[in-house]
Amino acid sequence: MLLHSRDADTNQPLTDREVRDEVFTMFVAGHETTALTLTWMFTLLEKQPEVVGAMRKEVDAVLGGREPTFEDFPKLPYLLQVVDETLRLRGPVAMTARTAVADDALGGFRIKAGDVVLPFFWAVHWHPGFWESPEAFDPTRFTAERSKGRHPWSYLPFSGGQRAGLGNMFSLVETVVLLAQFFTRFEFEVVPNQSVVPQVMATVRPSGPVQVRVRHRAG
């Protein structure tokens, strides 16, 4: 896609360096966001044995002990729902910067063209106007049936519009495949009583290490 893309104004293709930079950005950003999503997921699954059981059941039914492939991604909808709910509650990106292209007003505040605004995704993801029981961890809220009619700007883990995150689908597929591999091979237990809180920097990182005990599955 990058090699065939054209600049909207000049109709010129990307240079080799620009292609390299875009690919580098996608892999670096996709790596950290995926790692943080999995880290936060463990903290959310600590007290959710029924969710863990449903994830393992889906993986076993689809894979039967074999390694997952890209083609298995659409066959693992519950894993994706768990990923989506993790991104809603603990998205690795809390906000982004956008430059206003024209004067506007928002919430009683005047915005001038050229001002930098910071859409705060976390506030949207926890807003009771968009989400029922927003503080509850409930992957089933992302089923196709319950997602019908949801406001298109209520869920923005990778931002939205023309400037949405380049690696959004890459990250989702990567996370689901990694989870499928993990559940095929391992059992796990999150070490309890960890006082880990979110720290907002360039990404949203835990305030300390998240400790998980991992062991090979029997058989």
ABEGO torsion letter per residue (X at the ends): XAAABBBAAAGBBBBAAAAAAAAAAAAAAAAAAAAAAAAAAAAAAAABAAAAAAAAAAAAAAAGGBBBBAAAAAABAAAAAAAAAAAAABBABABBBBBBABBBBBGGBBBBBGBBBBBBAAAAAABAAABBGAABBBAAAABAAAABGBBAAABBAAEBEAABBAAAAAAAAAAAAAAAAAAAABBBBBBBGBBBBBBBBABBBBABBBBBBBBBBBX
